[in-house]
């Protein structure tokens, strides 16, 4: 076996092992696979030594100045190890009291925690350039390197979702019982359940869906099918972009100023406010779905004598439904988890009970979770908070699963 195969294989395997361990240790903190601090430092030093040796081989094998790249990366590995060795065990960033907490909040960065992230990142980069001795820095090396970096980016992208779900499920599962799901709030959230909050959240989602779906899809149909380039279209698109970039707390203040004087603090007021927050997402995604339908289909329908509206209703909208459903679900997922807009528009922590109409005050899961957070530190509400977060994320995931099923059904049909 040639030396270049041995070097590339050795570096790739070591890099892959440390990348996987870094990912898993950072996300789950399993003790039986947790990277020990000095083990991580030793791994960085082993990789750096391998790259120094590989750079010497690369120079004599290819007679190319590009061996400097390997030396630079090896030096980065050594410098990273040296920095972590010199760092103190913990860095206290903030030790000031805040809000209702009696104890100071300490934001602590542990060397092991940061080291796991760095090992995962450097492991992916190291694996991507591990094939330099075998292929040289040519096209085939670039192809392999790009594949590894892309897959590494995918893992980094989905890792936060995995981490969030793992933490919420592991901490909240024990508190989810039938009495918790159906009971009312008691003892400032320490006891009781979240039944009214679940019903209020589902009611909000229903109100938002009824309002935002026809408005969002109707606006998207106008922009994609009827409008021509001009000042009116530019104004509409600018307004949609501004709405999408407006902070949610501003939407809440708008609802408090405009809707509360008309309808009072109520489920309808909060639904209208969240609908305005969600509308830009539905408009943009629905417009993109309509634009993606080929023009040949429209031309064929018009050539057969169909009117503009018949073409849109019978020919354009059906194949665009998967994209429209996806955008609507994204908007509803955001609306279900928003707290700031409903703070001013009708959500309450005590006394609302189950909503008996559109004009009644209501409980909601995100507001309930925010209220429980205010009691942390001097009341035992942590378990209820984790369980509330679990129920909320299950509702959002349930909406997404339903949308995926409907989307695939329409894709197969059209």
NULUM-815395 format. One line per 2 residues: number of its first residue (from 0); their letters; for each residue x, y, z of N, C-alpha, C. Coordinates in steps of 0.2 Angstrom, whole numbers, m for minus. Each point is the difference from the previous one (the first is absolute). Layout:
<atoms>
NUM	A	X,Y,Z,X,Y,Z,X,Y,Z ~ ...
</atoms>
This chain:
<atoms>
0	XX	4,m6,0,m4,6,0,4,6,0 ~ m1,5,m4,4,6,m1,m1,4,6
2	XX	5,4,2,1,4,6,m6,6,m1 ~ m1,2,m6,m6,6,0,m6,m3,2
4	XX	m2,m6,m1,m6,m3,2,0,m1,7 ~ 5,m2,3,0,m1,8,0,7,3
6	XX	3,5,m2,0,6,3,m8,3,m1 ~ m2,0,m6,m7,3,m1,m5,m4,5
8	XX	0,m7,0,m4,m4,3,0,1,8 ~ 7,1,2,1,1,7,m3,7,3
10	XX	1,5,m4,m2,7,2,m8,0,m1 ~ m3,m3,m5,m7,0,m1,m3,m4,6
12	XX	2,m5,2,m3,m4,5,0,3,7 ~ 6,3,2,1,4,6,m4,6,0
14	XX	m1,3,m6,m4,7,0,m7,m2,1 ~ m2,m5,m4,m7,m2,1,m2,m3,7
16	XX	4,m3,3,m1,m2,7,m1,6,5 ~ 5,4,m1,m1,6,5,m6,5,m2
18	XX	m1,0,m7,m6,4,m2,m7,m3,3 ~ 0,m6,0,m6,m4,3,m1,1,7
20	XX	6,m1,3,0,1,8,m1,7,2 ~ 2,5,m4,m1,7,2,m7,1,m1
22	XX	m4,m2,m5,m7,1,m1,m4,m3,5 ~ 1,m6,2,m4,m4,4,2,3,8
24	XX	6,1,1,1,3,7,m3,7,1 ~ 0,4,m5,m2,7,0,m8,m1,1
26	XX	m3,m4,m4,m7,m1,0,m3,m3,6 ~ 2,m6,2,m3,m4,5,3,m1,7
28	XX	7,1,0,3,0,6,0,m7,4 ~ 1,m5,m5,0,m7,3,6,m1,3
30	XX	0,m3,6,7,0,4,4,m6,m3 ~ m3,m5,m3,4,m5,m2,3,1,m7
32	XX	m1,6,m3,3,2,m6,2,7,0 ~ 0,3,6,2,7,1,7,1,m1
34	XX	2,5,m4,7,1,m2,4,3,6 ~ 4,m4,3,4,3,6,5,6,m3
36	XX	1,5,4,3,6,m2,7,m2,m3 ~ 4,m4,4,7,m1,m3,0,m5,m6
38	XX	m6,m4,0,0,m5,m6,m2,5,m6 ~ m4,5,1,m1,4,m6,7,4,m2
40	XX	3,2,5,7,4,m2,5,m5,m3 ~ 0,m6,3,4,m5,m4,m2,m2,m7
42	XX	m6,0,m1,m3,m1,m7,2,6,m5 ~ 0,6,3,2,5,m4,8,0,m2
44	XX	3,m2,5,8,0,m1,1,m6,m5 ~ m3,m6,1,1,m5,m5,m1,2,m7
46	XX	m6,3,m1,m2,2,m6,5,5,m3 ~ 2,5,4,5,5,m2,7,m4,m2
48	XX	2,m4,4,6,m4,m2,m1,m4,m6 ~ m6,m3,m1,m1,m3,m7,1,4,m6
50	XX	m3,6,1,0,5,m5,7,3,m2 ~ 4,1,5,7,2,m1,4,m6,m4
52	XX	m1,m6,2,3,m5,m3,m2,m1,m8 ~ m7,1,0,m3,0,m7,2,5,m4
54	XX	1,6,2,3,6,m4,7,m2,m2 ~ 4,m3,4,7,m2,m3,m1,m5,m6
56	XX	m4,m5,1,m1,m5,m5,m3,4,m6 ~ m5,4,1,m3,4,m6,5,3,m4
58	XX	5,4,3,5,4,m3,4,m5,m4 ~ 3,m5,3,4,m5,m4,m4,m4,m6
60	XX	m6,m1,1,m4,m4,m4,m2,4,m6 ~ m3,7,1,m2,4,m6,4,6,m1
62	XX	5,1,3,5,6,m1,m4,6,m1 ~ m5,1,5,m5,6,m1,0,4,7
64	XX	0,7,m1,0,4,5,m7,m1,4 ~ m5,m3,m2,m6,m1,4,1,m4,6
66	XX	5,m3,1,1,m3,7,0,5,6 ~ 0,6,m2,0,6,5,m7,0,3
68	XX	m5,m2,m4,m7,m1,3,m1,m5,6 ~ 4,m5,m1,0,m5,5,3,2,6
70	XX	6,4,m1,3,2,6,m4,6,4 ~ m3,4,m4,m4,5,3,m6,m3,4
72	XX	m3,m5,m2,m6,m4,3,3,m3,7 ~ 6,m3,m1,3,m4,6,2,5,5
74	XX	2,6,m2,1,6,5,m6,2,3 ~ m5,0,m3,m7,2,3,m2,m4,5
76	XX	1,m7,m1,m2,m5,5,4,1,6 ~ 7,1,m1,4,1,6,m2,6,4
78	XX	m1,5,m4,m2,7,4,m7,m1,3 ~ m4,m4,m3,m7,m1,4,1,m4,6
80	XX	4,m5,0,2,m4,6,3,4,5 ~ 5,5,m2,3,4,5,m4,5,3
82	XX	m5,3,m4,m5,5,3,m4,m4,5 ~ m2,m6,m1,m5,m3,5,4,m2,6
84	XX	6,m2,m1,4,m1,6,1,6,5 ~ 1,6,m3,1,6,4,m6,3,2
86	XX	m6,m2,m2,m6,3,2,m1,m2,7 ~ m3,4,5,m2,m2,6,m6,m5,0
88	XX	m1,m4,5,m6,m5,0,m7,3,m1 ~ m1,6,2,m7,3,m1,1,8,m1
90	XX	m4,3,m4,0,7,m1,m7,3,2 ~ 0,4,5,m6,3,3,m1,6,m4
92	XX	m6,0,m4,m1,5,m5,m5,5,4 ~ m4,m2,4,m6,4,3,m2,m2,7
94	XX	1,4,4,m2,m2,7,m4,6,3 ~ m5,2,m3,m4,5,3,m7,m2,0
96	XX	m4,2,5,m7,m2,1,m4,2,m5 ~ m6,m4,m2,m4,2,m5,m7,m1,1
98	XX	m4,5,0,m8,m1,0,m2,m3,7 ~ m4,m6,0,m2,m3,6,4,m5,3
100	XX	6,m1,m3,5,m5,3,3,3,6 ~ 0,m4,6,4,2,6,8,m1,m1
102	XX	1,m5,m4,7,m2,m1,3,3,m6 ~ 6,1,0,3,3,m6,1,m5,m6
104	XX	m1,2,m6,1,m4,m5,7,m1,m3 ~ 3,m6,0,7,0,m2,0,m4,m7
106	XX	2,4,m5,1,m3,m7,7,m3,0 ~ 1,m7,0,6,m3,0,2,m4,m6
108	XX	6,1,m3,2,m4,m6,5,m4,3 ~ m1,m7,m1,5,m5,3,4,m2,m6
110	XX	7,m1,1,5,m2,m5,m3,m6,m4 ~ m2,m5,4,m2,m6,m3,m6,1,m5
112	XX	m5,4,2,m5,2,m5,2,3,m6 ~ 4,5,0,2,3,m6,5,m4,m4
114	XX	4,m4,4,5,m5,m4,m4,m5,m4 ~ m6,m2,3,m3,m5,m4,m3,3,m7
116	XX	m2,6,0,m2,4,m6,6,1,m5 ~ 6,2,3,6,1,m4,2,m7,m3
118	XX	0,m5,4,2,m7,m3,m5,m2,m6 ~ m6,1,1,m5,m2,m5,1,4,m7
120	XX	1,7,1,2,4,m6,6,m2,m3 ~ 6,0,4,6,m2,m3,1,m7,m2
122	XX	m4,m4,2,m1,m7,m2,m3,0,m7 ~ m5,4,m1,m3,0,m7,5,3,m5
124	XX	3,5,2,5,4,m5,6,m5,m1 ~ 2,m3,5,6,m5,m1,m2,m6,m4
126	XX	m6,m2,1,m2,m6,m5,m1,2,m7 ~ m2,7,m1,m1,2,m7,7,1,m4
128	XX	6,1,4,6,1,m3,5,m6,1 ~ m3,m6,3,4,m6,1,2,m3,m6
130	XX	m3,1,m6,1,m3,m6,5,4,m4 ~ 3,5,2,5,4,m3,6,m4,m2
132	XX	3,m5,4,6,m4,m2,m2,m5,m5 ~ m6,m2,0,m2,m5,m5,m2,3,m7
134	XX	m3,5,0,m2,3,m7,4,6,m2 ~ 4,3,5,3,7,m1,m6,5,1
136	XX	2,6,m1,m5,5,0,m3,2,m7 ~ m3,m6,m3,m3,1,m7,m7,m1,0
138	XX	m3,m1,m5,m8,0,m1,m3,m6,4 ~ 3,m6,0,m3,m5,4,0,1,7
140	XX	6,4,3,0,2,7,m5,5,1 ~ m1,5,m4,m5,5,1,m7,m3,0
142	XX	m1,m6,m4,m7,m3,0,m1,m3,7 ~ 5,m4,2,m1,m4,7,m1,5,5
144	XX	5,5,0,m1,5,6,m6,4,0 ~ m3,1,m6,m7,4,0,m5,m5,3
146	XX	0,m6,m2,m5,m5,3,0,0,7 ~ 6,m1,3,1,0,7,m2,6,4
148	XX	2,6,m3,m2,6,3,m8,1,0 ~ m3,m2,m5,m7,1,m1,m4,m4,5
150	XX	2,m7,1,m3,m4,5,1,2,7 ~ 6,3,1,2,3,7,m5,6,1
152	XX	m1,4,m5,m5,6,1,m7,m3,1 ~ m2,m5,m3,m7,m3,1,0,m2,8
154	XX	5,m4,2,0,m2,7,m1,6,5 ~ 4,5,m2,0,6,5,m7,4,m1
156	XX	m3,m1,m5,m6,3,m1,m6,m3,4 ~ 0,m7,0,m5,m4,3,2,m1,8
158	XX	6,1,2,2,m1,6,m4,4,5 ~ m1,7,m1,m4,3,5,m7,m2,1
160	XX	m3,m3,m5,m7,m3,0,0,m6,5 ~ 5,m4,m2,1,m6,4,1,1,7
162	XX	4,5,2,2,2,6,m6,3,4 ~ m4,4,m3,m6,3,3,m5,m6,2
164	XX	m1,m4,m5,m5,m5,1,2,m5,5 ~ 7,m2,0,2,m4,5,0,3,7
166	XX	2,6,1,m1,3,7,m7,1,2 ~ m4,2,m4,m7,0,2,m4,m6,2
168	XX	1,m5,m5,m3,m7,2,3,m3,6 ~ 7,0,1,3,m3,6,m2,3,6
170	XX	m1,7,0,m2,4,6,m8,0,1 ~ m3,0,m5,m8,1,1,m4,m6,0
172	XX	3,m6,m2,m5,m6,m1,m3,m2,6 ~ 4,1,6,m2,m3,6,m6,4,3
174	XX	m1,6,m2,m6,4,2,m6,0,m4 ~ 0,m3,m6,m6,0,m4,m4,m6,2
176	XX	m6,2,3,m5,m5,2,m6,2,m2 ~ m5,m4,1,m7,2,m2,m3,6,4
178	XX	2,0,6,m3,5,5,4,7,m2 ~ 6,m1,m2,4,6,m2,m3,3,m7
180	XX	m2,m5,m5,m2,3,m6,m7,3,1 ~ m4,m2,5,m7,2,0,m2,4,6
182	XX	5,1,5,m1,4,6,1,7,m1 ~ m3,4,4,1,7,0,6,2,4
184	XX	2,6,0,6,3,3,m2,1,8 ~ 5,m3,4,m1,1,7,7,2,3
186	XX	0,3,6,6,2,4,5,3,m5 ~ m2,5,m3,5,4,m5,4,m4,m5
188	XX	m3,m5,m2,3,m5,m5,4,m5,3 ~ 0,m1,7,4,m5,3,m4,m7,m1
190	XX	m7,1,1,m4,m6,m1,m5,1,m6 ~ m5,m5,0,m5,1,m5,3,m2,m7
192	XX	m3,3,m5,2,m2,m7,m1,5,m5 ~ 0,m1,m6,0,5,m5,m6,m1,m5
194	XX	m5,m3,2,m6,m2,m5,m3,7,m3 ~ m1,5,4,m2,6,m4,5,3,m4
196	XX	6,m1,1,5,3,m4,1,m4,m7 ~ m1,m6,0,0,m4,m6,m6,2,m4
198	XX	m6,0,3,m6,2,m4,1,7,m3 ~ 3,5,4,1,7,m2,5,0,m6
200	XX	5,m4,0,5,0,m5,m3,m3,m6 ~ m4,m5,0,m3,m3,m6,m5,5,m3
202	XX	m4,3,5,m5,5,m3,4,6,m3 ~ 6,2,2,4,5,m3,2,m2,m7
204	XX	2,m6,m1,2,m3,m6,m6,0,m5 ~ m6,m2,3,m5,0,m5,m2,7,m2
206	XX	0,5,4,m2,6,m2,5,3,m5 ~ 6,m1,1,6,2,m4,m1,m3,m7
208	XX	m2,m7,0,0,m3,m7,m6,3,m4 ~ m6,1,4,m6,2,m4,2,7,m3
210	XX	3,4,4,2,7,m3,5,0,m5 ~ 6,m3,1,6,1,m4,0,m4,m6
212	XX	m4,m6,0,0,m4,m6,m3,3,m6 ~ m6,3,0,m3,3,m6,4,7,m2
214	XX	2,4,6,3,6,m2,7,m1,m3 ~ 4,m5,3,6,m2,m3,0,m2,m7
216	XX	m4,m6,m1,0,m3,m6,m3,5,m5 ~ m5,4,1,m3,5,m4,5,5,m2
218	XX	4,3,4,5,4,m1,6,m3,m5 ~ 2,m6,2,5,m3,m4,m3,m2,m8
220	XX	m6,m1,0,m3,m1,m7,0,6,m4 ~ m2,6,4,1,6,m4,7,2,m2
222	XX	5,m1,4,6,2,m1,3,m5,m6 ~ m2,m6,0,3,m5,m5,m3,0,m6
224	XX	m7,1,0,m4,m2,m6,m3,7,m3 ~ m2,5,4,m3,6,m3,4,6,m1
226	XX	4,1,5,4,6,0,5,1,m5 ~ 2,6,m2,5,1,m5,5,5,4
228	XX	6,0,m2,5,4,3,m2,7,0 ~ 1,3,6,m2,7,0,0,2,7
230	XX	m2,7,2,1,2,7,m4,m3,5 ~ m6,m2,m2,m5,m4,4,3,m6,3
232	XX	3,m4,m5,3,m7,2,6,2,5 ~ 4,5,m2,6,1,4,m2,2,7
234	XX	m6,4,1,m2,2,6,m2,m6,4 ~ m4,m5,m3,m2,m6,3,5,m4,3
236	XX	5,m1,m5,6,m4,2,4,3,6 ~ 1,7,0,3,3,5,m3,m1,6
238	XX	m7,1,0,m4,m1,6,1,m7,3 ~ 0,m5,m4,0,m7,2,7,m1,3
240	XX	5,3,m3,7,m1,3,1,4,7 ~ m3,6,0,0,3,7,m3,m3,5
242	XX	m6,m3,m2,m4,m4,5,4,m6,3 ~ 3,m3,m5,4,m6,2,6,1,4
244	XX	3,6,0,5,2,4,m1,4,6 ~ m7,1,1,m2,4,6,1,m5,6
246	XX	3,2,6,0,m4,6,m7,m1,2 ~ m1,m6,3,m6,m3,3,m3,5,5
248	XX	4,3,4,m2,4,5,m4,6,m3 ~ 3,3,m5,m4,5,m4,m7,m2,m2
250	XX	0,m6,m3,m7,m2,m2,m5,0,6 ~ 3,m2,6,m4,0,6,m2,7,2
252	XX	4,5,0,m2,7,1,m5,2,m5 ~ 1,m2,m6,m5,2,m5,m7,m3,1
254	XX	0,m6,2,m6,m3,2,m4,3,6 ~ 5,2,5,m3,3,6,m3,7,m2
256	XX	3,3,m5,m2,7,m2,m6,0,m4 ~ 0,m5,m5,m6,0,m5,m5,m4,2
258	XX	1,m7,2,m5,m5,1,m3,0,7 ~ 4,2,5,m3,m1,6,m5,5,2
260	XX	0,7,m3,m5,4,1,m7,m2,m3 ~ 1,m4,m5,m6,m2,m4,m3,m6,3
262	XX	4,m6,1,m3,m6,2,2,m2,7 ~ 4,5,3,2,m2,7,5,m5,0
264	XX	4,m1,6,5,m6,1,m4,m7,m1 ~ 1,m3,m6,m4,m6,m1,4,m5,m5
266	XX	m3,m6,m1,3,m4,m4,0,2,m8 ~ m5,4,m2,0,3,m6,5,5,m1
268	XX	1,4,5,5,5,m1,7,m3,0 ~ 2,m5,4,6,m3,m1,1,m4,m7
270	XX	m6,m3,m2,1,m3,m7,1,5,m5 ~ m3,6,0,1,5,m5,7,2,0
272	XX	3,1,6,7,2,0,5,m5,m2 ~ m1,m6,2,4,m5,m3,m1,m1,m7
274	XX	m6,1,m3,m1,m1,m7,4,5,m4 ~ 0,6,2,5,5,m3,7,m2,0
276	XX	2,m3,6,7,m2,1,1,m6,m5 ~ m5,m4,m1,1,m6,m5,m1,1,m7
278	XX	m4,5,m2,m2,1,m7,6,1,m4 ~ 6,3,1,5,1,m5,3,m7,m2
280	XX	1,m5,5,2,m6,m1,m4,m4,m5 ~ m7,0,1,m4,m3,m4,0,3,m7
282	XX	0,7,m1,0,3,m6,6,m2,m4 ~ 6,1,3,7,m2,m4,0,m7,m2
284	XX	m2,m5,4,1,m7,m1,m5,m2,m6 ~ m6,3,1,m6,m2,m5,2,3,m7
286	XX	3,6,0,2,3,m6,5,m4,m4 ~ 5,m2,4,5,m4,m3,m2,m7,m2
288	XX	m5,m3,3,m3,m6,m2,m4,1,m7 ~ m4,6,0,m3,2,m6,4,1,m6
290	XX	6,4,1,5,1,m5,3,m6,m3 ~ 1,m5,5,3,m6,m2,m4,m4,m5
292	XX	m6,1,m1,m5,m4,m5,2,2,m7 ~ 2,m4,m4,2,2,m7,m5,4,m4
294	XX	3,5,m4,m5,4,m4,m3,m4,m5 ~ 3,m5,m2,m3,m4,m6,m7,m3,2
296	XX	m1,m2,7,m6,m2,2,m6,5,0 ~ 2,6,1,m5,6,0,m1,1,m7
298	XX	5,0,m5,m2,1,m7,m4,m5,m3 ~ 1,m6,2,m4,m6,m3,m8,1,3
300	XX	m1,2,6,m6,1,2,m4,6,m3 ~ 4,6,m1,m3,5,m4,m1,m1,m7
302	XX	4,m4,m3,m1,m2,m7,m6,m5,m1 ~ m2,m3,5,m6,m5,0,m6,4,1
304	XX	0,7,1,m6,4,2,m1,1,7 ~ 4,m2,4,m1,2,7,1,7,2
306	XX	m4,3,5,1,7,2,6,0,4 ~ 2,6,2,6,1,5,m2,m3,6
308	XX	m5,1,3,m2,m2,7,m1,m8,m1 ~ m3,m3,m5,0,m7,m1,7,m3,0
310	XX	4,3,m3,7,m2,m1,4,0,7 ~ m1,5,4,3,0,6,m3,m5,5
312	XX	m7,0,0,m3,m5,5,1,m7,m2 ~ m1,m2,m6,1,m7,m2,7,m3,m2
314	XX	4,5,m2,6,m2,m3,6,2,4 ~ 0,6,3,6,3,3,0,m2,8
316	XX	m6,1,3,0,m1,7,1,m7,2 ~ m3,m5,m3,2,m7,2,7,m2,1
318	XX	4,1,m5,7,m2,0,4,4,5 ~ m3,6,2,4,5,4,m2,m1,7
320	XX	m5,m5,2,m3,m1,6,6,m2,5 ~ 4,m5,m2,5,m2,5,5,6,3
322	XX	2,4,m5,3,6,3,m4,5,4 ~ m6,1,m2,m4,4,4,m1,m3,7
324	XX	m1,m6,0,m1,m4,7,6,1,4 ~ 6,m1,m3,6,1,4,1,7,3
326	XX	m1,5,m4,0,7,2,m5,1,6 ~ m6,m2,m1,m5,1,5,2,m3,7
328	XX	3,m6,m1,2,m4,6,6,4,4 ~ 4,2,m4,6,4,3,m3,6,3
330	XX	m5,3,m3,m3,6,4,m3,m2,6 ~ m4,m5,0,m4,m2,6,5,m3,5
332	XX	5,m3,m2,5,m2,5,3,6,4 ~ 1,5,m4,3,6,4,m5,3,4
334	XX	m6,1,m2,m6,3,3,m1,m4,7 ~ 0,m7,0,m1,m4,5,5,1,6
336	XX	6,2,m2,5,1,5,2,7,2 ~ m4,5,m2,1,7,1,m3,2,7
338	XX	4,4,4,m2,2,6,m2,8,0 ~ 5,3,m3,0,8,1,m7,2,m3
340	XX	m2,m2,m6,m7,3,m3,m6,m1,5 ~ 0,m6,3,m6,m1,4,1,3,8
342	XX	5,3,1,1,3,7,m5,5,1 ~ m1,4,m6,m4,6,1,m7,m1,m3
344	XX	m2,m6,m2,m6,0,m4,m5,m5,3 ~ 1,m3,6,m5,m4,3,2,m6,4
346	XX	7,m2,m1,2,m6,4,1,2,7 ~ m2,m5,5,0,1,7,3,m6,3
348	XX	2,0,6,3,m5,3,m5,m3,5 ~ m4,4,3,m5,m3,5,m7,3,m2
350	XX	m5,m5,1,m7,2,0,m3,0,m6 ~ 3,m2,m6,m3,0,m6,m4,m6,m1
352	XX	2,m6,2,m3,m6,m1,0,m2,m8 ~ m5,m4,m1,0,m2,m7,m4,5,m4
354	XX	2,2,m6,m3,6,m4,m7,m2,m2 ~ m5,4,1,m7,m1,m2,m2,4,m6
356	XX	5,3,m3,m2,4,m6,6,4,m3 ~ m1,3,m5,5,4,m3,2,6,4
358	XX	m5,2,4,1,7,4,2,m2,7 ~ 2,m6,2,2,m1,6,8,0,1
360	XX	2,1,6,7,0,1,2,m8,0 ~ 7,m1,0,2,m7,m1,7,m1,3
362	XX	1,m7,1,7,m2,2,3,m2,m7 ~ 7,0,0,3,m3,m6,7,m3,3
364	XX	2,m5,m4,6,m3,3,6,4,0 ~ 2,4,m5,6,4,0,0,5,6
366	XX	m6,3,1,m1,5,5,1,m3,7 ~ m3,m6,0,0,m4,7,7,m2,1
368	XX	4,m2,m5,7,m2,1,4,7,2 ~ m1,5,m3,3,6,2,m1,2,7
370	XX	m7,m1,2,m2,2,7,4,m5,5 ~ 0,m6,m2,4,m5,5,7,2,1
372	XX	3,3,m6,7,2,1,1,5,5 ~ m5,5,0,1,5,5,0,m2,7
374	XX	m3,m7,2,0,m2,6,6,m5,2 ~ 4,m1,m5,6,m4,1,5,3,5
376	XX	3,m4,4,4,3,5,m2,0,7 ~ m7,1,1,m3,0,7,m6,m4,0
378	XX	m2,m4,m5,m6,m4,0,2,m6,m5 ~ m2,m6,2,2,m6,m3,m5,m1,m6
380	XX	1,4,m6,m4,m1,m6,4,m2,m6 ~ 6,m3,2,5,m2,m6,m3,m6,m4
382	XX	m3,m5,4,m3,m6,m3,m6,2,m5 ~ m4,4,3,m6,3,m4,2,4,m6
384	XX	5,4,1,3,3,m6,2,m4,m6 ~ 4,m5,2,3,m5,m5,m6,m4,m3
386	XX	m5,m2,4,m5,m3,m3,m5,4,m4 ~ 0,6,1,m4,5,m4,3,1,m7
388	XX	7,1,1,4,0,m7,m1,m6,m4 ~ 0,m6,3,m1,m6,m3,m6,0,m4
390	XX	m6,1,3,m6,0,m3,m1,5,m5 ~ 3,6,0,0,5,m5,4,m2,m6
392	XX	6,m3,1,4,m3,m6,m4,m5,m3 ~ m3,m5,4,m4,m5,m3,m6,3,m5
394	XX	m3,5,3,m5,3,m4,2,3,m7 ~ 6,3,0,3,3,m6,2,m6,m4
396	XX	3,m5,3,3,m6,m4,m7,m3,m3 ~ m5,m1,3,m6,m3,m2,m3,4,m6
398	XX	0,7,0,m2,4,m6,5,m2,m6 ~ 6,0,2,5,m1,m6,m1,m7,m3
400	XX	m1,m5,4,m1,m7,m3,m7,0,m4 ~ m5,3,3,m6,0,m4,1,4,m7
402	XX	4,5,0,1,4,m6,4,m5,m5 ~ 5,m3,3,4,m5,m4,m4,m5,m4
404	XX	m5,m3,4,m4,m5,m3,m5,3,m5 ~ m3,6,1,m4,3,m5,4,2,m6
406	XX	6,3,1,5,2,m6,1,m6,m4 ~ 2,m6,3,2,m6,m4,m6,m2,m4
408	XX	m6,0,3,m6,m2,m3,m1,4,m6 ~ 0,6,0,m1,5,m5,5,m1,m6
410	XX	7,m1,3,5,m1,m5,m1,m7,m5 ~ m3,m5,4,m1,m6,m4,m6,1,m5
412	XX	m5,4,3,m6,1,m4,1,4,m6 ~ 4,5,1,1,5,m6,7,0,m3
</atoms>
